[in-house]
Amino acid sequence: AKKWINIRKSYGNFYKVPRNQTKLTIMLEKLGMTYDGRPHSGLDDSKNIARIAIRMLQDGCDLRVNERMHAGQLMTVSSTAPLEGAPAPQMPRYRN
């Protein structure tokens, strides 16, 4: 993977919160969610991050690639950079 979406960065920019409020448990709490699973489990962390991403999409966030690796260096991708590829698929509505 040479390009990705850093959810912490996207969350902070979208909801206008400082970096110290973008820890996984804090993001979930601020969105009215609780952590599901075992903390620091890669699978459980991924599922919880996906829940945050879904909520951000529902709230109108346009998730874009915001970090990439170039020549071994971590680079920030400008939010004004054009979108690549096809538009994101529409997220299905889930019942709680």
LUMVO-524421 format. One record per residue (C-alpha): residue in one letter; x, y, z. Coordinates in steps of 0.5 Angstrom, whole numbers, padded with zeros to 4 digits, always signed. Last residue first. Example, Ala and Ser with C-alpha at 12.3 -4.5 7.8 and 13.67 -1.06 7.14 Angstrom:
BEGIN
S+0027-0002+0014
A+0025-0009+0016
REM end
This chain:
BEGIN
N-0057-0001+0029
R-0060-0002+0022
Y-0055-0001+0017
R-0055+0004+0011
P-0051+0002+0005
M-0045+0006+0003
Q-0045+0009-0004
P-0039+0007-0007
A-0033+0012-0008
P-0032+0015-0014
A-0028+0012-0019
G-0020+0013-0020
E-0016+0019-0017
L-0019+0025-0013
P-0016+0031-0015
A-0011+0034-0010
T-0014+0040-0006
S-0014+0036+0001
S-0006+0036+0000
V-0003+0029+0001
T+0002+0028+0007
M+0008+0025+0005
L+0012+0019+0009
Q+0018+0018+0006
G+0021+0011+0003
A+0022+0014-0004
H+0014+0016-0004
M+0009+0013+0001
R+0003+0016+0002
E-0002+0020+0006
N-0009+0024+0005
V-0013+0019+0001
R-0020+0022+0001
L-0026+0021+0005
D-0031+0026+0003
C-0035+0027+0010
G-0042+0028+0010
D-0044+0026+0017
Q-0046+0019+0014
L-0039+0018+0011
M-0036+0020+0018
R-0040+0015+0021
I-0038+0010+0016
A-0031+0012+0017
I-0032+0011+0025
R-0035+0004+0024
A-0029+0002+0020
I-0024+0005+0025
N-0028+0000+0030
K-0027-0006+0025
S-0020-0005+0024
D-0019-0004+0032
D-0022-0011+0033
L-0018-0014+0028
G-0011-0011+0030
S-0013-0013+0037
H-0010-0007+0041
P-0017-0006+0045
R-0021-0013+0045
G-0028-0012+0042
D-0033-0007+0041
Y-0031+0000+0043
T-0037+0004+0045
M-0040+0009+0040
G-0043+0016+0041
L-0039+0020+0036
K-0035+0023+0041
E-0034+0016+0045
L-0031+0013+0038
M-0027+0019+0037
I-0024+0018+0044
T-0023+0011+0044
L-0019+0011+0037
K-0015+0017+0039
T-0016+0023+0035
Q-0017+0028+0041
N-0010+0030+0042
R-0010+0032+0034
P-0014+0038+0036
V-0022+0037+0033
K-0025+0041+0027
Y-0030+0035+0026
F-0028+0034+0019
N-0020+0036+0020
G-0019+0032+0026
Y-0023+0026+0023
S-0019+0026+0017
K-0013+0026+0021
R-0015+0020+0025
I-0018+0017+0019
N-0011+0017+0016
I-0013+0015+0009
W-0008+0011+0005
K-0003+0011-0001
K+0003+0007-0002
A+0000+0000+0000
REM end
